[in-house]
């Protein structure tokens, strides 16, 4: 595998790992933050619906306070004055303070006066549970009246849910022992619930709770209203926040369901998608630019240096300069390679000279060997002559020489 292939594989691996890490961070770290924000928004919307219902209760309290801490009401509970009824306990009076239910009980739980009217049809409403001739012993309304306590909240009735406020009947300014209790209520019809949804600016659905419903888990109190902890359920496009509001007797009364579009997570997914696409495009551009830079700065010079070394290795000519003028590590490597080739050329030249001299010496040795071969017979003959001279009769020769030198030697003897 070439260095080019290895570099490309390494870069692609690193980029893939980098993109995978960023995607994982977005998917498992950033995206859950969008989900948390969306859950918080769903919780907040449910709380806003509860607060809107609480405001509906609070709007009724001032009217009840005015009627309950009033000498005329205090006297009427005791003397049952008909003039009080004619002046105050009429449908017009009830409409004036925007209530649909009004009842007065004495301390013993006997109903003194009670009336309930439909706010649309203006017909009487059947609210027997709240308009009994005498409250049974232990009834929550009777206990509150006897103890001088106030009650405010929601109550589920046969006419639907109503906002109910109960106050003890006292003298003006709050003095005197309580002589009974006054009840005021407002029916939560579809128009009222629609108004609550508009006030809270939420998509609200209100439904009754089954009689056998059992509340579990935490309970939260907002003003006079107590409700269960908010539970969330989701579809692909919507989040449903749900809580159950308890009535004045702490029994489940209303189920509030608020639908919240899953816009935050949709925006989160879109943002992550755009970020991922942008990251992919940027990664591709960076890889391309990186590879172009690496090719021009590293791979191409290495390829030229490799081709130069290959040419030197496969040819007989030791070229010295391969044309590298760079000042980085590759340039240093090229120049060192040139110096190495130069020294190799010098060593090769010296080796050739030494080989020539060795050849000449070998040729001279051969010539000398041939001369030796030619001279060997002469040496043998000279040895033989030397041996013959060694065995020659020297004394006799000296005698003959003397006789030749003597004038008395005759010609025959001389010959």
C-alpha positions as CSV (number, residue, x, y, z in Angstrom):
1,X,0.0,0.0,0.0
2,X,1.4,3.4,-1.0
3,X,1.9,6.3,1.3
4,X,-0.7,8.2,-0.6
5,X,-3.3,5.5,0.0
6,X,-2.3,5.3,3.7
7,X,-2.6,9.1,4.1
8,X,-6.0,9.2,2.5
9,X,-7.2,6.2,4.6
10,X,-5.9,7.8,7.8
11,X,-7.5,11.2,7.0
12,X,-10.8,9.7,6.1
13,X,-10.7,7.6,9.3
14,X,-9.9,10.6,11.4
15,X,-12.6,12.7,9.8
16,X,-15.2,10.0,10.1
17,X,-14.3,9.6,13.8
18,X,-14.5,13.3,14.3
19,X,-17.9,13.5,12.6
20,X,-19.1,10.5,14.5
21,X,-18.1,12.1,17.8
22,X,-19.8,15.4,16.9
23,X,-22.9,13.6,15.8
24,X,-22.9,11.6,19.0
25,X,-22.5,14.7,21.1
26,X,-25.4,16.4,19.2
27,X,-27.6,13.3,19.4
28,X,-27.0,12.3,23.0
29,X,-25.9,15.5,24.6
30,X,-27.4,18.5,22.8
31,X,-30.7,17.0,21.6
32,X,-31.7,15.8,25.1
33,X,-31.4,19.5,26.1
34,X,-34.1,20.3,23.5
35,X,-36.2,17.5,25.0
36,X,-35.8,18.9,28.5
37,X,-36.8,22.4,27.3
38,X,-39.8,20.9,25.6
39,X,-40.7,19.0,28.7
40,X,-40.3,22.1,30.8
41,X,-42.5,24.0,28.3
42,X,-45.2,21.2,28.7
43,X,-44.9,21.4,32.5
44,X,-45.1,25.2,32.3
45,X,-48.2,25.1,30.1
46,X,-50.0,22.8,32.6
47,X,-49.0,25.0,35.5
48,X,-50.4,28.0,33.5
49,X,-53.7,26.2,33.1
50,X,-53.8,25.4,36.8
51,X,-53.0,29.1,37.6
52,X,-55.7,30.2,35.3
53,X,-58.1,28.0,37.1
54,X,-56.7,29.4,40.4
55,X,-57.3,32.9,39.2
56,X,-60.9,32.0,38.5
57,X,-61.2,31.0,42.1
58,X,-59.5,34.2,43.3
59,X,-61.9,36.3,41.3
60,X,-64.8,34.9,43.2
61,X,-63.3,35.5,46.7
62,X,-63.8,39.3,46.9
63,X,-67.5,39.0,46.2
64,X,-67.9,36.3,48.9
65,X,-65.9,38.4,51.3
66,X,-68.2,41.3,50.8
67,X,-71.4,39.3,51.4
68,X,-70.0,37.2,54.2
69,X,-68.6,40.1,56.4
70,X,-71.7,42.2,56.2
71,X,-74.2,43.1,58.9
72,X,-77.2,42.6,56.7
73,X,-76.1,39.0,55.9
74,X,-75.3,38.4,59.6
75,X,-78.7,39.6,60.6
76,X,-80.5,37.7,57.9
77,X,-79.1,34.4,59.0
78,X,-80.7,35.0,62.4
79,X,-84.0,36.8,61.6
80,X,-84.7,35.5,58.0
81,X,-85.7,39.0,57.0
82,X,-87.7,38.8,53.7
83,X,-86.5,42.3,52.7
84,X,-82.9,41.0,52.5
85,X,-84.1,38.3,50.0
86,X,-86.0,40.8,47.8
87,X,-83.0,43.2,47.7
88,X,-80.1,40.9,47.4
89,X,-81.0,37.3,46.7
90,X,-82.2,37.6,43.1
91,X,-80.9,36.4,39.7
92,X,-80.0,40.0,38.8
93,X,-77.9,40.3,41.9
94,X,-76.2,37.1,41.2
95,X,-75.4,38.1,37.7
96,X,-74.1,41.4,39.0
97,X,-71.3,39.6,40.8
98,X,-71.1,37.0,38.0
99,X,-72.0,34.0,40.1
100,X,-74.3,31.0,39.3
101,X,-74.7,29.6,42.8
102,X,-75.5,31.3,46.1
103,X,-76.5,29.6,49.3
104,X,-76.8,30.6,53.0
105,X,-76.6,28.0,55.8
106,X,-76.9,28.6,59.5
107,X,-74.5,27.1,62.0
108,X,-76.7,24.0,62.4
109,X,-76.4,23.2,58.6
110,X,-80.0,24.3,57.7
111,X,-80.4,25.9,54.3
112,X,-81.8,29.4,54.7
113,X,-81.7,30.4,51.1
114,X,-80.2,28.8,48.0
115,X,-80.4,29.3,44.3
116,X,-78.5,28.2,41.2
117,X,-79.0,29.3,37.6
118,X,-77.7,28.3,34.3
119,X,-75.7,31.4,33.0
120,X,-76.9,30.9,29.4
121,X,-80.5,29.8,29.7
122,X,-81.1,31.5,33.1
123,X,-83.0,28.4,34.2
124,X,-82.5,26.9,37.7
125,X,-79.8,24.3,38.0
126,X,-80.2,21.1,40.0
127,X,-77.5,21.2,42.6
128,X,-79.0,19.1,45.3
129,X,-75.7,18.2,46.8
130,X,-75.0,21.9,47.6
131,X,-78.6,23.1,48.1
132,X,-79.9,20.5,50.7
133,X,-82.5,21.5,53.2
134,X,-80.1,20.4,55.9
135,X,-76.5,19.3,55.6
136,X,-75.7,15.9,57.0
137,X,-73.7,15.7,60.2
138,X,-70.0,15.8,59.3
139,X,-70.5,17.5,55.9
140,X,-67.4,19.5,54.9
141,X,-69.5,22.7,54.5
142,X,-71.0,22.3,58.0
143,X,-67.6,21.7,59.5
144,X,-66.2,24.8,57.8
145,X,-69.2,26.9,59.0
146,X,-69.0,25.7,62.5
147,X,-65.2,26.3,62.7
148,X,-65.4,29.6,61.0
149,X,-63.0,28.4,58.3
150,X,-63.0,29.4,54.6
151,X,-63.0,27.0,51.7
152,X,-62.1,27.8,48.1
153,X,-61.6,25.5,45.1
154,X,-63.3,23.2,42.6
155,X,-66.3,20.9,43.2
156,X,-67.7,18.4,40.7
157,X,-71.5,18.5,40.6
158,X,-74.3,17.1,38.5
159,X,-74.2,20.4,36.5
160,X,-70.5,20.0,35.9
161,X,-67.5,21.5,37.7
162,X,-68.0,24.7,39.5
163,X,-65.7,27.2,41.2
164,X,-66.8,27.2,44.9
165,X,-65.9,29.6,47.7
166,X,-67.3,29.1,51.3
167,X,-67.0,31.8,54.0
168,X,-68.3,32.0,57.5
169,X,-71.0,34.7,58.0
170,X,-69.6,37.4,60.3
171,X,-70.2,41.0,61.2
172,X,-68.9,43.8,59.1
173,X,-65.2,44.0,59.7
174,X,-65.0,40.3,60.6
175,X,-66.4,40.5,64.2
176,X,-68.8,38.4,66.0
177,X,-69.1,34.6,66.3
178,X,-69.9,32.9,62.9
179,X,-73.6,32.4,62.5
180,X,-73.4,30.2,59.4
181,X,-71.8,30.0,56.0
182,X,-72.3,31.6,52.6
183,X,-71.5,29.7,49.4
184,X,-70.9,31.2,46.1
185,X,-70.0,29.4,42.9
186,X,-69.5,29.8,39.2
187,X,-70.1,27.0,36.7
188,X,-67.2,26.1,34.6
189,X,-69.0,25.6,31.3
190,X,-67.4,25.3,27.9
191,X,-67.3,29.0,27.5
192,X,-65.6,29.5,30.8
193,X,-63.1,26.7,30.1
194,X,-62.4,28.3,26.7
195,X,-61.8,31.6,28.4
196,X,-59.4,29.9,30.8
197,X,-57.5,28.4,27.8
198,X,-57.2,31.8,26.2
199,X,-56.0,33.4,29.4
200,X,-53.3,30.7,29.8
201,X,-52.6,30.7,26.1
202,X,-52.6,26.9,26.0
203,X,-54.5,24.1,24.2
204,X,-56.6,23.0,27.2
205,X,-58.9,20.0,27.5
206,X,-60.9,19.5,30.8
207,X,-62.6,16.2,31.6
208,X,-64.2,14.7,34.6
209,X,-62.3,12.1,36.7
210,X,-63.8,8.6,37.2
211,X,-65.2,8.1,40.7
212,X,-62.8,5.2,41.4
213,X,-59.7,7.2,40.3
214,X,-56.9,7.0,42.8
215,X,-54.3,9.7,43.0
216,X,-50.7,8.7,43.4
217,X,-47.4,10.4,43.8
218,X,-46.6,14.0,44.7
219,X,-49.2,16.7,45.1
220,X,-48.7,20.4,44.6
221,X,-50.6,23.3,45.9
222,X,-51.1,26.5,43.9
223,X,-53.1,28.9,46.1
224,X,-56.3,27.1,47.1
225,X,-56.0,24.4,44.5
226,X,-54.2,21.1,45.0
227,X,-53.2,19.0,42.0
228,X,-51.2,15.9,41.2
229,X,-47.8,16.0,39.7
230,X,-47.7,16.7,36.0
231,X,-47.3,13.6,33.8
232,X,-46.2,13.7,30.2
233,X,-47.0,11.5,27.2
234,X,-45.9,12.1,23.7
235,X,-46.7,11.4,20.1
236,X,-44.5,12.2,17.2
237,X,-45.8,15.8,16.9
238,X,-47.4,16.6,20.3
239,X,-46.7,16.4,24.0
240,X,-49.7,15.8,26.4
241,X,-49.2,17.2,29.9
242,X,-51.8,16.0,32.4
243,X,-52.7,16.7,36.0
244,X,-55.7,16.0,38.2
245,X,-57.1,18.9,40.3
246,X,-58.5,18.0,43.6
247,X,-61.7,19.5,44.9
248,X,-62.4,21.2,48.2
249,X,-62.7,17.8,49.8
250,X,-59.3,16.6,48.5
251,X,-61.1,14.2,46.1
252,X,-60.1,14.0,42.4
253,X,-62.3,16.5,40.5
254,X,-60.9,17.6,37.1
255,X,-58.3,16.2,34.7
256,X,-56.5,19.0,32.9
257,X,-54.8,17.9,29.7
258,X,-52.7,20.5,27.9
259,X,-51.5,19.7,24.4
260,X,-48.1,21.3,23.5
261,X,-46.7,21.0,19.9
262,X,-43.3,19.4,19.8
263,X,-41.8,22.5,18.1
264,X,-38.7,22.6,20.2
265,X,-37.5,19.1,19.5
266,X,-38.5,19.6,15.8
267,X,-36.3,22.7,15.7
268,X,-33.6,20.8,17.5
269,X,-33.8,17.9,15.0
270,X,-33.7,20.5,12.2
271,X,-30.8,22.3,13.7
272,X,-28.9,19.1,14.3
273,X,-29.6,18.0,10.7
274,X,-28.4,21.3,9.3
275,X,-25.4,21.2,11.6
276,X,-24.6,17.6,10.5
277,X,-25.0,18.5,6.8
278,X,-22.8,21.6,7.2
279,X,-20.3,19.6,9.2
280,X,-20.3,16.9,6.4
281,X,-19.7,19.5,3.7
282,X,-17.0,21.3,5.7
283,X,-15.4,18.0,6.5
284,X,-15.4,17.1,2.8
285,X,-13.9,20.5,1.8
286,X,-11.3,20.2,4.6
287,X,-10.3,16.7,3.5
288,X,-10.0,17.9,-0.1
289,X,-7.9,20.9,0.8
290,X,-5.8,18.8,3.2
291,X,-5.2,16.2,0.6
292,X,-4.3,18.8,-2.0
293,X,-1.9,20.4,0.4
294,X,-0.4,17.1,1.5
295,X,0.0,16.1,-2.1
296,X,1.8,19.3,-3.1
297,X,3.9,19.5,0.1
298,X,4.6,15.9,0.9
299,X,3.4,13.2,-1.5
300,X,4.6,14.7,-4.8
301,X,8.1,15.5,-3.5
302,X,8.3,12.0,-2.0
303,X,7.2,10.6,-5.3
304,X,9.9,12.5,-7.2
305,X,12.5,11.5,-4.7
306,X,11.3,7.8,-5.0
307,X,11.4,8.0,-8.8
308,X,14.9,9.5,-8.6
309,X,16.1,6.7,-6.3
310,X,14.5,4.1,-8.4
311,X,16.1,5.5,-11.6
312,X,19.5,5.4,-9.8
313,X,18.9,1.9,-8.6
314,X,17.9,0.5,-12.0
315,X,20.4,2.5,-14.1
316,X,24.1,2.6,-14.5
317,X,24.4,6.3,-14.3
318,X,24.7,7.9,-10.8
319,X,22.9,11.2,-11.2
320,X,23.7,13.6,-8.4
321,X,21.1,16.3,-8.3
322,X,17.4,15.5,-8.5
323,X,16.4,19.2,-8.4
324,X,15.0,19.5,-4.8
325,X,15.4,23.1,-3.5
326,X,13.0,22.8,-0.5
327,X,14.1,23.8,3.0
328,X,11.9,21.3,4.9
329,X,12.7,17.7,6.0
330,X,12.0,16.4,2.4
331,X,14.5,18.9,1.0
332,X,17.1,17.9,3.6
333,X,16.5,14.2,2.8
334,X,16.9,15.0,-1.0
335,X,20.2,16.8,-0.4
336,X,21.5,14.1,1.9
337,X,20.5,11.5,-0.7
338,X,22.4,13.5,-3.4
339,X,25.5,13.6,-1.1
340,X,25.2,9.9,-0.5
341,X,25.0,9.3,-4.3
342,X,28.0,11.5,-4.8
343,X,30.0,9.6,-2.3
344,X,28.8,6.4,-3.9
345,X,30.0,7.7,-7.3
346,X,33.4,8.5,-5.8
347,X,33.6,5.1,-4.2
348,X,32.6,3.5,-7.5
349,X,35.4,5.5,-9.4
350,X,38.0,4.4,-6.8
351,X,36.8,0.9,-7.1
352,X,37.2,1.0,-10.9
353,X,40.7,2.4,-10.5
354,X,41.6,-0.3,-8.0
355,X,40.1,-3.0,-10.2
356,X,42.2,-1.7,-13.1
357,X,45.4,-1.8,-11.0
358,X,44.5,-5.3,-9.8
359,X,44.0,-6.3,-13.5
360,X,47.3,-4.9,-14.5
361,X,49.0,-6.7,-11.6
362,X,47.4,-9.9,-12.6
363,X,48.5,-9.4,-16.3
364,X,52.1,-8.7,-15.2
365,X,52.0,-11.7,-13.0
366,X,50.9,-13.8,-15.9
367,X,53.7,-12.4,-18.1
368,X,56.2,-13.1,-15.5
369,X,54.9,-16.5,-15.1
370,X,55.2,-17.1,-18.8
371,X,58.8,-15.7,-18.8
372,X,59.5,-18.0,-15.9
373,X,58.2,-20.9,-17.8
374,X,60.4,-19.9,-20.8
375,X,63.6,-19.5,-18.6
376,X,63.2,-22.7,-16.7
377,X,64.9,-24.9,-19.5
378,X,67.8,-22.4,-19.7
379,X,68.2,-22.7,-15.9
380,X,68.3,-26.5,-16.2
381,X,70.9,-26.3,-19.0
382,X,72.9,-23.7,-17.0
383,X,72.8,-26.1,-14.0
384,X,74.0,-28.9,-16.1
385,X,76.8,-26.7,-17.4
386,X,77.6,-25.7,-13.9
387,X,77.7,-29.3,-12.8
388,X,79.9,-30.1,-15.8
389,X,82.2,-27.2,-14.9
390,X,82.3,-28.4,-11.3
391,X,83.4,-31.9,-12.5
392,X,85.9,-30.5,-15.1
393,X,89.7,-31.5,-14.7
394,X,91.0,-28.0,-13.7
395,X,94.5,-29.2,-12.8
396,X,94.8,-30.9,-16.2
397,X,93.7,-27.8,-17.9
398,X,96.1,-25.7,-16.0
399,X,98.8,-28.2,-17.1
400,X,97.8,-28.0,-20.7
401,X,97.7,-24.3,-20.5
402,X,101.2,-24.2,-19.2
403,X,102.4,-26.5,-21.9
404,X,100.7,-24.3,-24.5
405,X,102.5,-21.3,-23.1
406,X,105.9,-23.1,-23.1
407,X,107.8,-22.5,-26.4
408,X,109.3,-26.0,-26.1
409,X,106.0,-27.7,-26.8
410,X,106.0,-29.1,-30.2
411,X,103.2,-28.5,-32.7
412,X,101.8,-32.0,-32.4
413,X,101.6,-31.7,-28.7
414,X,100.2,-28.2,-29.0
415,X,97.5,-29.4,-31.3
